[in-house]
């Protein structure tokens, strides 16, 4: 049963065994396995319920429909655009379908850093197998590797650098390229098409347009989850709705899961809530080719090739180095990243067919924190404070030089970075200019789609929020199953790491 907010006309109090907050990578996986085991389950999702026929491929309509804050959420200084899905299916509806595991070196680092000794490749193997089977993880079909991605592999080969075609969870993909604004063809197997419908078939209920505000402890190991029915689109408060339950799974994201815990007063017992944030900022690299040399980055699989020559998985414990990946699929975001103003901006925009878009991914270590305020109607206002460390900036600059080298090798005439105050490079001889690249709000633009760490797992409540079963250290029957449990960046795309973490934790929960 799916109940949408507009169908709720009066205040309600519901009862169930388990409440799952969030319907994306973590919440969808947890909801299905609970329902499949016969557990009475209600899923709470603040965003709306939408289907493929509503995805009209227009950015001005889809960002408000499918993204948190219409895709305009930023770090407190405005330097980093913090992107999050907020709809039935969460981020699995609007990502680029990349399926990448947690590197073994990162897992080893976590075991030494916070003592999560059970998190090994061997122990997670069954979860990886289940997740890959359920969402059809396969290598991208070569026919979907567009010119924007394929030329990266060709240039890497010329330079003797390692690259690979990435895995994805596509099935029946037509190569429209509109992945980040919802697939109109149901060609991506997100939780909206897999785990959530399966959970519904097993008897779970999903309430959309329902914001989870706080948790109240009741006597006898019971809880009351205080929610608010919100208007579709504006998210304005309409009605209170309460759910009484015995167990809670929070899968509301690294930004909003800690908000629920803080408003519930649990940060007094767990001081690490909201801390240890990683954003893994990505920098857009734009390159321009000769007239007639079409790139057309907005068709095919937007992100299908990775150049991983500079991944540092040994000395830096999986958290060093950088990688370059093709990106594209829409024109609004790349246009916003173009350098220059007025005529200069128009000159670059007019060359969109001949422009490539590359994402430079630079893994980071925890250096941020999220704090919160609330409006009178209960809406949370997150303050995302993040500091780019000097070491990270140096890796970024090295990555920019290598990205420039790669793109000039591919035949680019100009290479630009997402910065309004940094003129494009016009030859490989100018790569040394990258050392003067200004990293400052208002001129540079970064994107984070991999925010993690604000409810990190670990062996003690002094250094973490949940144990290695993802249960709160307070002893409550409250779990966290989203990217916030990562002790550091998973050093990769986060959909598969979140799904595997949720699968691992929920199976342990059911076995116990």
C-alpha positions as CSV (number, residue, x, y, z in Angstrom):
1,X,0.0,0.0,0.0
2,X,1.3,3.4,-1.0
3,X,-0.3,6.4,0.8
4,X,0.5,9.8,-0.7
5,X,0.3,12.9,1.4
6,X,-2.7,14.4,-0.4
7,X,-4.7,11.3,0.6
8,X,-4.3,12.1,4.3
9,X,-7.1,14.4,5.4
10,X,-6.9,14.1,9.2
11,X,-4.4,13.5,12.0
12,X,-3.5,9.9,12.4
13,X,-1.8,7.5,14.7
14,X,-0.4,4.4,13.1
15,X,1.1,1.3,14.7
16,X,3.7,-1.1,13.3
17,X,6.7,-3.1,14.3
18,X,9.4,-1.3,12.3
19,X,9.5,2.2,10.8
20,X,12.0,2.8,8.0
21,X,12.7,6.5,7.4
22,X,13.8,7.0,3.8
23,X,13.2,5.0,0.7
24,X,16.5,5.2,-1.2
25,X,19.5,2.9,-1.2
26,X,19.4,1.9,2.5
27,X,15.7,2.3,3.3
28,X,14.6,0.3,0.2
29,X,16.9,-2.6,0.9
30,X,16.0,-2.7,4.6
31,X,12.2,-2.5,4.0
32,X,12.1,-5.4,1.5
33,X,14.1,-7.8,3.7
34,X,12.1,-7.0,6.8
35,X,8.8,-7.4,4.9
36,X,10.0,-10.6,3.3
37,X,10.7,-11.9,6.8
38,X,7.2,-11.2,7.9
39,X,8.0,-8.0,9.9
40,X,5.2,-5.4,9.9
41,X,6.9,-2.4,8.3
42,X,6.1,1.2,7.4
43,X,8.4,3.3,5.1
44,X,8.3,7.1,5.6
45,X,9.4,9.2,2.6
46,X,9.4,13.0,2.7
47,X,9.5,13.3,-1.1
48,X,6.7,12.4,-3.5
49,X,5.7,9.3,-5.3
50,X,6.5,9.6,-9.0
51,X,6.6,7.2,-12.0
52,X,8.4,7.2,-15.3
53,X,5.5,8.9,-17.2
54,X,6.0,12.0,-15.0
55,X,9.7,12.3,-15.9
56,X,9.4,14.8,-18.7
57,X,13.2,15.3,-19.2
58,X,13.0,19.0,-18.4
59,X,15.5,20.1,-15.8
60,X,13.4,23.0,-14.5
61,X,10.6,20.5,-13.6
62,X,12.6,17.5,-12.5
63,X,15.0,19.2,-10.0
64,X,12.2,20.5,-7.8
65,X,10.3,17.2,-8.1
66,X,13.2,14.8,-7.4
67,X,15.9,16.6,-5.5
68,X,16.3,18.0,-2.0
69,X,15.9,21.8,-2.1
70,X,15.5,21.5,-5.9
71,X,19.1,20.6,-6.2
72,X,20.3,23.9,-4.7
73,X,21.5,22.8,-1.3
74,X,25.0,24.0,-0.6
75,X,27.7,24.0,2.0
76,X,27.5,26.9,4.4
77,X,30.0,29.0,2.3
78,X,28.3,28.2,-1.0
79,X,31.4,26.6,-2.4
80,X,29.9,23.0,-2.8
81,X,26.6,22.1,-4.2
82,X,25.4,19.2,-2.0
83,X,23.1,17.1,-4.2
84,X,20.6,14.6,-2.7
85,X,17.6,12.8,-4.1
86,X,14.3,13.3,-2.2
87,X,11.5,11.2,-3.7
88,X,10.1,7.7,-3.7
89,X,13.4,5.7,-4.4
90,X,15.7,8.6,-3.2
91,X,19.0,8.9,-4.9
92,X,18.6,5.6,-6.8
93,X,16.1,7.5,-9.0
94,X,18.5,10.3,-10.0
95,X,22.0,8.9,-10.0
96,X,24.1,7.9,-13.0
97,X,23.7,4.2,-12.2
98,X,27.3,3.6,-11.3
99,X,27.9,0.4,-9.3
100,X,31.3,0.4,-7.5
101,X,32.3,-1.6,-4.4
102,X,34.1,-0.3,-1.3
103,X,37.8,-0.8,-1.9
104,X,39.4,-3.5,0.2
105,X,42.0,-0.9,1.4
106,X,39.2,1.4,2.7
107,X,37.6,-1.5,4.7
108,X,41.0,-2.3,6.2
109,X,41.5,1.4,7.1
110,X,38.1,1.4,8.9
111,X,39.0,-1.7,10.9
112,X,42.1,0.0,12.2
113,X,40.5,3.5,12.6
114,X,37.3,2.6,14.5
115,X,37.5,-1.1,15.2
116,X,34.8,-2.5,12.9
117,X,36.5,-5.9,12.6
118,X,33.5,-7.6,11.0
119,X,33.6,-5.4,8.0
120,X,35.7,-7.5,5.6
121,X,35.4,-8.4,2.0
122,X,34.6,-12.0,3.0
123,X,31.8,-11.0,5.4
124,X,30.2,-8.7,2.9
125,X,30.4,-11.1,0.0
126,X,26.9,-12.5,0.4
127,X,25.5,-9.0,0.6
128,X,27.3,-8.0,-2.6
129,X,26.0,-11.0,-4.4
130,X,22.4,-10.4,-3.4
131,X,22.5,-6.7,-4.2
132,X,24.1,-7.3,-7.6
133,X,21.6,-9.9,-8.5
134,X,18.6,-7.9,-7.3
135,X,19.4,-4.7,-9.2
136,X,21.1,-6.4,-12.2
137,X,24.7,-5.0,-11.8
138,X,26.5,-5.6,-15.1
139,X,29.3,-4.0,-17.1
140,X,27.8,-1.1,-19.2
141,X,27.0,-2.2,-22.7
142,X,29.6,-0.8,-25.1
143,X,26.9,0.6,-27.2
144,X,26.0,3.0,-24.3
145,X,29.6,4.3,-24.0
146,X,29.2,7.7,-25.7
147,X,31.9,9.8,-27.3
148,X,32.3,11.8,-24.1
149,X,33.4,8.7,-22.2
150,X,34.9,6.7,-25.0
151,X,37.5,9.3,-25.8
152,X,38.8,9.2,-22.2
153,X,39.6,5.6,-22.6
154,X,41.2,6.2,-25.9
155,X,43.4,9.0,-24.6
156,X,44.3,7.0,-21.5
157,X,45.4,4.2,-23.7
158,X,47.7,6.6,-25.7
159,X,49.2,7.7,-22.4
160,X,49.6,4.2,-21.0
161,X,47.1,5.0,-18.2
162,X,44.6,2.5,-16.7
163,X,40.9,2.9,-17.4
164,X,37.8,0.8,-17.4
165,X,34.2,0.7,-18.4
166,X,32.1,0.9,-15.3
167,X,29.4,-1.4,-14.0
168,X,25.8,-0.1,-13.7
169,X,22.3,-1.3,-12.7
170,X,20.7,-0.6,-16.1
171,X,18.3,-3.0,-17.9
172,X,16.6,-2.0,-21.1
173,X,18.5,1.3,-21.3
174,X,17.7,3.2,-24.5
175,X,20.7,5.6,-24.1
176,X,18.5,8.8,-23.7
177,X,21.1,10.3,-21.3
178,X,18.6,11.8,-18.9
179,X,19.6,9.7,-15.9
180,X,20.0,12.5,-13.4
181,X,16.4,13.8,-14.0
182,X,14.7,10.4,-13.7
183,X,14.5,7.7,-16.3
184,X,11.4,8.0,-18.5
185,X,11.9,4.4,-19.7
186,X,12.4,2.6,-16.4
187,X,15.9,1.6,-17.7
188,X,17.6,1.9,-14.3
189,X,16.7,-0.6,-11.5
190,X,16.6,1.8,-8.5
191,X,14.7,0.9,-5.4
192,X,11.6,2.5,-6.9
193,X,11.5,-0.4,-9.3
194,X,12.9,-3.2,-7.2
195,X,13.1,-3.3,-3.4
196,X,10.2,-1.0,-2.7
197,X,7.6,-2.8,-5.0
198,X,8.8,-6.1,-3.6
199,X,8.3,-4.8,0.0
200,X,4.8,-3.7,-0.9
201,X,4.0,-7.1,-2.3
202,X,5.1,-8.6,1.0
203,X,2.8,-6.3,3.0
204,X,4.8,-3.2,3.8
205,X,3.3,0.2,3.6
206,X,4.9,3.3,2.2
207,X,3.8,6.8,3.1
208,X,5.2,9.6,0.8
209,X,5.1,13.3,1.4
210,X,5.7,12.5,5.1
211,X,8.5,14.2,6.9
212,X,10.0,12.4,10.0
213,X,10.7,15.1,12.6
214,X,11.7,13.3,15.9
215,X,11.6,10.1,17.9
216,X,10.1,9.9,21.3
217,X,10.9,7.0,23.7
218,X,8.0,5.4,25.3
219,X,7.9,2.9,28.1
220,X,8.5,-0.8,27.5
221,X,10.9,-0.5,24.6
222,X,8.4,1.3,22.4
223,X,8.8,4.5,20.4
224,X,6.6,7.1,18.9
225,X,7.8,8.6,15.6
226,X,6.5,12.1,15.2
227,X,6.0,13.0,11.5
228,X,4.4,15.8,9.5
229,X,2.4,15.4,6.3
230,X,3.7,18.0,3.9
231,X,2.5,19.6,0.7
232,X,3.9,18.2,-2.5
233,X,6.5,20.6,-3.9
234,X,6.6,23.3,-1.3
235,X,7.0,20.9,1.6
236,X,4.8,23.1,3.8
237,X,3.4,21.4,6.9
238,X,-0.2,20.2,6.7
239,X,-1.0,17.6,9.4
240,X,0.8,15.7,12.2
241,X,1.0,12.0,11.9
242,X,2.4,9.7,14.6
243,X,3.6,6.1,14.3
244,X,4.1,3.9,17.3
245,X,6.6,1.1,16.8
246,X,9.2,-1.2,18.4
247,X,12.1,-0.5,16.0
248,X,13.3,2.3,13.8
249,X,15.7,2.3,10.9
250,X,16.9,5.8,9.8
251,X,17.9,6.0,6.1
252,X,17.3,9.7,5.6
253,X,20.9,10.6,4.4
254,X,24.1,11.9,5.9
255,X,22.5,15.4,6.2
256,X,19.0,14.5,7.5
257,X,19.5,11.4,9.6
258,X,21.6,13.3,12.2
259,X,18.9,16.0,12.2
260,X,16.3,13.5,13.4
261,X,18.7,12.2,16.1
262,X,19.6,15.7,17.3
263,X,16.0,16.8,17.5
264,X,15.2,13.7,19.4
265,X,17.8,14.7,22.0
266,X,20.1,11.7,21.3
267,X,23.2,13.9,20.6
268,X,23.6,14.3,24.4
269,X,24.4,10.6,24.6
270,X,26.2,10.4,21.3
271,X,28.4,13.4,20.8
272,X,29.6,12.4,17.4
273,X,26.2,12.9,15.7
274,X,26.7,15.3,12.9
275,X,30.5,15.2,12.9
276,X,33.0,13.5,10.7
277,X,31.4,14.6,7.5
278,X,33.0,13.8,4.2
279,X,31.7,15.4,0.9
280,X,34.2,14.1,-1.7
281,X,33.8,17.3,-3.7
282,X,34.0,16.8,-7.5
283,X,35.2,19.4,-9.9
284,X,33.8,19.7,-13.4
285,X,36.3,19.8,-16.2
286,X,35.0,21.1,-19.6
287,X,36.9,20.7,-22.8
288,X,36.2,22.1,-26.3
289,X,36.9,20.4,-29.6
290,X,37.1,21.6,-33.2
291,X,33.9,22.5,-35.0
292,X,32.5,19.3,-36.6
293,X,34.1,17.1,-33.9
294,X,30.8,16.2,-32.1
295,X,30.9,15.0,-28.6
296,X,27.2,15.2,-27.7
297,X,27.7,14.3,-24.0
298,X,23.9,14.2,-23.4
299,X,23.3,10.9,-25.1
300,X,24.3,7.3,-24.0
301,X,25.3,6.4,-20.5
302,X,26.4,9.7,-18.9
303,X,29.1,8.2,-16.7
304,X,30.5,5.0,-18.0
305,X,34.3,5.2,-18.2
306,X,36.7,5.8,-15.3
307,X,40.4,6.6,-15.7
308,X,41.8,5.0,-12.5
309,X,45.6,5.3,-13.2
310,X,46.0,7.6,-10.2
311,X,43.8,5.8,-7.6
312,X,46.0,5.6,-4.5
313,X,44.9,2.4,-2.6
314,X,48.0,1.5,-0.8
315,X,50.0,4.4,0.8
316,X,46.8,6.4,1.4
317,X,44.7,3.5,2.6
318,X,42.3,3.9,-0.3
319,X,41.7,7.6,0.5
320,X,44.3,9.2,-1.7
321,X,44.8,9.9,-5.4
322,X,42.0,10.9,-7.8
323,X,40.2,9.6,-10.8
324,X,38.6,11.1,-13.9
325,X,35.1,10.0,-15.1
326,X,33.0,11.1,-18.0
327,X,29.8,12.9,-17.0
328,X,26.9,14.5,-18.8
329,X,23.3,13.8,-19.7
330,X,21.9,17.3,-19.1
331,X,22.9,20.7,-20.4
332,X,21.8,22.9,-17.5
333,X,24.5,22.0,-15.0
334,X,27.4,22.1,-17.5
335,X,26.1,25.4,-18.8
336,X,26.2,26.8,-15.3
337,X,29.8,25.6,-14.9
338,X,31.0,27.3,-18.1
339,X,33.7,30.0,-17.5
340,X,33.3,33.6,-18.4
341,X,30.4,36.1,-18.5
342,X,28.3,37.6,-21.2
343,X,29.8,37.1,-24.7
344,X,32.5,34.7,-23.4
345,X,29.8,32.5,-21.7
346,X,27.7,32.6,-24.9
347,X,30.7,31.6,-27.0
348,X,31.2,28.5,-24.9
349,X,27.5,27.7,-24.7
350,X,27.2,27.8,-28.5
351,X,29.8,25.0,-28.7
352,X,27.9,22.6,-26.6
353,X,27.9,19.9,-29.3
354,X,31.7,20.0,-29.3
355,X,32.1,20.1,-25.5
356,X,33.1,17.2,-23.3
357,X,32.3,17.1,-19.5
358,X,34.6,15.2,-17.1
359,X,34.2,14.8,-13.4
360,X,37.4,14.9,-11.3
361,X,36.8,12.8,-8.2
362,X,39.2,13.4,-5.3
363,X,38.5,11.3,-2.1
364,X,38.7,13.2,1.1
365,X,39.0,12.4,4.8
366,X,36.4,13.6,7.4
367,X,36.7,17.4,7.7
368,X,33.1,18.6,8.0
369,X,30.2,18.9,10.4
370,X,26.4,19.4,10.1
371,X,24.4,21.4,12.6
372,X,20.7,22.3,12.5
373,X,18.0,24.9,13.1
374,X,14.3,24.4,12.8
375,X,11.6,26.7,11.4
376,X,8.4,27.3,13.3
377,X,6.6,24.7,11.2
378,X,9.3,22.1,12.0
379,X,11.3,22.2,8.8
380,X,15.0,21.5,9.3
381,X,17.6,24.0,8.1
382,X,20.9,22.2,7.9
383,X,24.2,24.1,8.2
384,X,26.8,22.1,6.3
385,X,30.3,23.3,7.4
386,X,33.1,21.8,5.4
387,X,36.9,22.5,5.2
388,X,39.0,21.5,2.3
389,X,42.3,20.4,3.8
390,X,45.6,21.6,2.3
391,X,46.6,18.0,1.4
392,X,43.2,17.5,-0.4
393,X,43.8,20.8,-2.4
394,X,47.2,19.7,-3.5
395,X,45.7,16.4,-4.8
396,X,43.0,18.4,-6.6
397,X,45.6,20.5,-8.4
398,X,47.6,17.4,-9.4
399,X,44.3,15.9,-10.6
400,X,43.5,19.0,-12.6
401,X,46.8,18.8,-14.4
402,X,46.4,15.2,-15.3
403,X,42.8,15.8,-16.4
404,X,44.1,18.6,-18.7
405,X,46.8,16.3,-20.1
406,X,44.2,13.6,-20.7
407,X,41.9,15.9,-22.6
408,X,44.5,17.6,-24.7
409,X,45.7,14.1,-25.7
410,X,42.1,13.4,-26.7
411,X,42.3,16.4,-29.1
412,X,40.8,19.2,-27.0
413,X,41.5,22.8,-28.2
414,X,40.6,24.3,-24.9
415,X,40.3,22.9,-21.3
416,X,38.3,24.8,-18.7
417,X,37.5,24.2,-15.0
418,X,34.3,25.1,-13.1
419,X,35.7,28.5,-12.1
420,X,34.5,31.9,-13.2
421,X,37.9,33.6,-12.5
422,X,40.2,31.1,-14.2
423,X,40.6,31.4,-18.0
424,X,40.6,28.2,-20.0
425,X,43.9,26.5,-21.0
426,X,44.6,26.5,-24.7
427,X,47.6,24.1,-24.8
428,X,49.4,21.5,-22.7
429,X,52.2,24.1,-22.2
430,X,49.8,26.0,-19.9
431,X,49.1,23.2,-17.4
432,X,51.5,24.9,-14.9
433,X,48.9,27.7,-14.6
434,X,46.7,25.2,-12.6
435,X,48.9,26.0,-9.5
436,X,47.2,29.4,-9.4
437,X,43.7,28.0,-9.6
438,X,41.6,29.9,-7.0
439,X,39.5,27.7,-4.7
440,X,37.1,30.2,-3.2
441,X,33.3,30.7,-2.9
442,X,31.8,32.8,-5.7
443,X,34.4,31.8,-8.3
444,X,34.9,28.0,-8.1
445,X,32.1,25.5,-8.1
446,X,32.2,22.0,-6.7
447,X,29.5,19.3,-6.5
448,X,29.1,16.6,-3.8
449,X,26.9,13.6,-4.6
450,X,28.7,11.4,-2.0
451,X,28.1,13.0,1.4
452,X,28.9,10.5,4.2
453,X,30.0,10.0,7.8
454,X,27.8,12.0,10.2
455,X,26.6,8.9,12.1
456,X,29.8,6.9,11.7
457,X,30.0,3.3,12.8
458,X,32.7,2.3,15.3
459,X,33.4,0.4,18.5
460,X,32.5,3.1,21.1
461,X,30.1,6.0,21.5
462,X,32.9,8.4,22.2
463,X,34.2,8.0,18.6
464,X,31.1,6.9,16.7
465,X,27.3,6.8,16.7
466,X,26.4,3.2,15.7
467,X,28.1,-0.2,16.3
468,X,29.2,-2.5,13.4
469,X,25.6,-3.9,13.3
470,X,24.6,-0.2,12.6
471,X,22.6,0.0,15.9
472,X,22.9,3.1,18.1
473,X,25.4,2.7,20.9
474,X,22.7,3.9,23.4
475,X,21.2,0.4,23.3
476,X,18.0,1.7,21.7
477,X,16.4,-0.4,19.0
478,X,17.3,2.3,16.5
479,X,19.5,1.6,13.5
480,X,21.1,3.8,10.8
481,X,21.4,2.4,7.3
482,X,22.6,5.1,4.9
483,X,25.9,6.8,3.9
484,X,26.2,8.5,7.3
485,X,27.5,5.3,8.9
486,X,30.7,5.4,6.7
487,X,33.7,6.1,9.1
488,X,35.4,7.9,6.2
489,X,34.6,8.3,2.5
490,X,33.9,5.0,0.9
491,X,36.2,6.5,-1.8
492,X,33.8,5.7,-4.6
493,X,30.2,6.1,-5.7
494,X,27.9,5.4,-2.7
495,X,24.8,3.5,-4.0
496,X,26.3,0.0,-3.8
497,X,28.2,0.7,-0.5
498,X,24.9,1.8,1.1
499,X,22.9,-1.0,-0.3
500,X,25.5,-3.6,0.8
501,X,25.7,-2.0,4.3
502,X,21.9,-2.2,4.7
503,X,21.7,-5.7,3.4
504,X,24.5,-6.8,5.8
505,X,23.0,-5.1,8.8
506,X,19.4,-6.2,8.2
507,X,20.3,-9.8,7.7
508,X,22.3,-9.7,11.0
509,X,19.3,-8.1,12.7
510,X,16.9,-10.8,11.4
511,X,19.3,-13.6,12.3
512,X,19.5,-12.4,15.9
